[in-house]
Amino acid sequence: MPKMKTNRAAAKRFKITGKGRVRRSKCGGNHGMQEKSRKRLRRLRNNDMVHHTMADRLALLLPNG
């Protein structure tokens, strides 16, 4: 049986934490910064967690995470 390959697109977007939860970055923080408030940009810097229902699906894409 061959090894299961990691989905590279998912590997660039998600990281597995020490406790096994899936971490993601928030959207909207790449360009157009002048129109966004400082408060909004501060919030976009912080990472967010993926919902546990979606995390089960991501576990298939990140087998070695």
C-alpha positions, -999 to +999 in steps of 0.1 A: +000+000+000+015+034-010+019+062+015-008+088+015+003+121+000-002+154+018-023+179-001+002+207-006-025+234-010-039+225+024-004+223+040+003+259+030-030+272+045-034+251+077-012+240+106-019+213+132-014+226+168+002+205+196-032+194+209-043+183+174-066+213+165-063+230+131-051+266+129-058+289+100-052+326+092-080+350+087-090+362+053-088+398+040-053+407+052-034+407+019-040+441+002-061+472+003-049+481+038-056+518+036-093+513+036-093+490+066-092+504+102-062+498+124-084+478+148-095+455+119-059+450+107-049+441+143-076+414+144-066+400+110-031+394+123-043+368+149-048+332+138-081+315+141-091+279+147-110+257+121-144+244+133-142+208+146-165+195+119-142+209+092-111+197+110-121+161+105-121+167+067-088+184+068-073+155+087-076+135+054-057+162+035-029+165+062-021+129+071+012+136+087+001+168+106 
